[in-house]
Amino acid sequence: MRVDVKICGVNSAEALAAATVGTAIAPARWVGFVFYEPSPRSVSFAEAAVLANDTPEAITRLGLVVNEGNDFLDSLLRTVKLDGLQLAGAESPERLAELRRHFGSDLLLAKSLPVQSAESLPDLMEQAHSYASAGADLLLLDSPPPKGGLPGGNALSFDWQVLQGIQLPLPWLLAGGLTPENLAQAIATSGATAVDVSSGVEEKRGVKSPAKIHSFLEQAQNLTHSPHANQEV
């Protein structure tokens, strides 16, 4: 079974085409559009509406948001054709449950969680169960941002080995510092069945490289997840 890929921070037609038009290389399973102005990958509603409309229906479109209120999210979902939201800020399980009630069961809700070390795993497990109980569909396990850094897209990885054999209540994607060059090691070490990449497929900060996207997808296609992996996405 191939490793599934999410390309996050898509902000150009060229990047979208590289991520979604599969020929010899299978396309990404998810694409992410960033709605967080401090990010160099941020897109306006109007820009994202065009990209989302051009995304094949078989590919899941996620909007990355950070601590946004209902008015912002309602406007976003009225304007941009999205299949789900990725909550990348400090949104609590209670906030996610509120969003689940507000939007109903059709909208996919994903939550980013930081992983620091083996010592942080009990806290990660507790958080994962809390978000699962609140109605989350998917988790993204990422490095915590540096002090003053953005919530994601920082090209920082953590010790992938701490995830080997982990039993989480929800499907999860490995994120943080992934590149075409280290993807095989990341999968073999963590046992992940799906991954999320942003900065690792950029030619410069905030600008995706179609060639690197193709290379990443090709690597993922040629890999199978670890036999110790314990969940499907």
N, C-alpha and C positions, 0 to 999 in steps of 0.2 A: 504494500500500500504506500503510495507516494505521500510525501509531507505536504500538507496544505499551507498556503501562504496568504498573508494579508500584506498588501502594499499600502502603507499609511502616508499621509501627507501628499497625496496626489493633487497637483495644482496646475497641470497643463494637459493639453490634448495629447501631446507626445508621450507623456508619462502614462496617461490613461491607456493609450493604445498599446504601449509596451506591456502594461500589466494585464490587459484584458483580451487582446487579440491572440488567440492560441492557434498555432499551426503545428510545427514540429514540437513546440514547447507548450505544455498545458498552461492556461492562464491562472492568475491568482484566484483564490476562492472569495476573498474579500478585498475591497478597496476602501480606504479611509480618507475623508475630507476633513481638514482641520478648521474649526470655527473658534479660534482663540487668537485674538489679534497680536499678542506679543510673539507668536511663533512666526518664523520666516516662511512657514508652509501654509499660513492662514489664507483662506479664500473667502470672498464675499458670498452672500447668498446667491447673487446673480451669476457669479462665476461657477459656483458649485452646481447651480441648477442646470447649466449647460452640460457640465461634465457628468452629472448623474443621469441626465437624459440620454447621454451617449454611452452609458455603461450597459453592457448586455444584461438581460434580465436574469440570467443564470448566476450572476455575480452579486454578492451581497454588498450593499452600499451602507457604510457606517459614517456617521457624523461624530467627530471627536469634539467634545465640549468640556469646559472646566467650570464647575460651580455655577451653572446658569439657572435662572429662574424659569418658571413656566411660561411667562409671556415670550421670552426669547425663544424657547424651544417650540412653542406653538407656532410662532412666526416662521422659524426655520423649517419645520415639517410641512407647513402650508406652501412654502416656496420651493423647497428642494425635495426631490424624490429620493427619500432615504428608507432603508429597511430597518435601521436601528441606530442607537446612540451608544457611543463609547464614553463613559464617564471617567475622565482622566484627572479629576481634582480630588477634593476632600469630601466628596459626596458620601454621606453615611448610609448604612443599610436602611435607616428610616426614610431618608430622602429617596432612595431607589424604590422602596415600597410605595411611596407617594407617587412617583412617576409611573410605576406599574398600574396603580389605580387610575391615574389620570389618562394614560394612553391605552390602557387595555392590554390584551394578550398578544396582539399581532406585531407589536414593535419589539424588536430584539434589543435587549439591554445588556451591555457589556461593562464590566468594571475593571479598571486597572488597579493592580495591587503591587506594592513594592516588596522586593525580596532582597534581604541584606546578607544573611548568613544562616548557617544551620541553627544558630540560637534563635533566629527570628521565626522559625517554622511553626512553633506552637501558636504564635500570634497570627501567622498567615492562615493556618488551619481554622482558627476561630473566626477570623474575618470571612474566609471563604464560606463557611457554614452560615454565617449571618447574612451574607449577600444572597446566598442560595435561598434561604428561608424568605428573604424579602422579595424574591421574584427575578433575580438575575438569571441570564441565560448563558453567560460566557465570562471568563476571567482572562485578563492579560497580566502575566507575571513579568515585571520589569524592574530594572535597577531604580532605587530611589534617586530623585534628582539631586544634583549638587546644590549647595547653599546658594540661593538666588537663581537657580537654574529653572528651565522650563519643565513642565510635567510630561516628560517623554521626548524622544528625538535627540537625546544627549550623547549618543554613541558610547554609552557606558554599559558594560556587561557586569554580571555578578558570577559567583561560583556556581556554574550550572549543575555541578555534581550534587548539590544539596537537594535538587528536585528528583533525583533518581529514585524511582519507586513510589513517589508520593501519591497518595490517594485523596483526591479532592472531590467535593460533591458536585462540581460543575466541570464541563470541558474547559480547557485552558490553552492559551497560546504563549509561547516563549517569546519575550521581547527584550530589547536592550543590547546594543552594540553588535548586532548580527551583520555579517557581510557575506558575499559569495565565498570568500576564502575560509571563513570559520564556521560556516553553516553545518558542514558534516560533523565537525567536532562537537558543536552545540547539541545536535540531535543525538549523537552517540552518548554524550555525557549526561544529558538531562532526561532522555527518554521522551521528549516532546513529540507530539504528533502533528503540531501546527505551530507556525511562527509568524511573528509580526516584524516587519522591517521598515525603516524610514531613512535615517541618515546613512545607513550602510549601502544604499543604492543611489546616492547623490554624487554629482560631479563637483558641487560646492554646496555650502550650507543653504538649504531650502530649494535647491534646483535638482530635480531628479535626472538621472542618467538612464535613458532607454537601454543602453548597452549593459549597464549594471543590473537593471531590472531583469533583462533577458538572462543574464548570467546567473542571477539568484534563482530565478524560476527553473532554469535548466538544472542547477544543482539540486533543488528540491525535488524535481521530477525523478532524478536519478538516485535519490535516497529512499530508504525505507526507515520508518521509525524503529527505535530500539525494541527488541523483543521483551524488554522489561517495562515498556510503556503500558499504562493500565487504563487508558480511557480513549474514547474516540470523540472527535469533534463533529 
